Amino acid sequence: MSGIRLVAQPARRSASFRRTRFGAGIAIAIAAIAVTVWAGGHAEEPARDVMLLYVGAEDCAPCRAWQSGDGAAFLASADFPRISYREVKSPHLHDVLKDEHWPDDLRNYRNGLRRSDGVPLWLVVSGDQIVEQRFGAEAWRASVLPRIKSLLR
């Protein structure tokens, strides 16, 4: 009996079992690729096309206070990279609406402002439409920042 070797052969699976197993493997691979592509594409894109336009003046104390306080905090926040940010700053309060301080692509927004609007002033634009327009130191926390956050959800 020492000359007889028994070799265990793996059980042979039926052809339908092999096809089913192969098909399941393909389906799992396709699902994994689809989830990866979907998650990768959605994680990087901003919630919406949102622009914040800040209008201020160098000789405006509330403007300087916003820029060094709440404005600086917002620029350092996680929400800031998800929006477009533009500034229009003039040296003097009485020059805020002058053409020389407004880039050509922002002048349409300026045309909707009144001389009685104060600074600091913020315009929140989404889809080329002004969705929030406020001025004054308290308006940032009360209206402007909450609107930006709601658009980014």
PyMOL commands that set and color helices and strands:
alter all, ss='L'
color gray80, all
select helices_A, chain A and resi 15-44+61-68+70-75+80-82+93-95+99-101+104-110+139-152
alter helices_A, ss='H'
color red, helices_A
select strands_A, chain A and resi 50-57+84-90+121-126+129-135
alter strands_A, ss='S'
color yellow, strands_A
deselect
rebuild
show_as cartoon
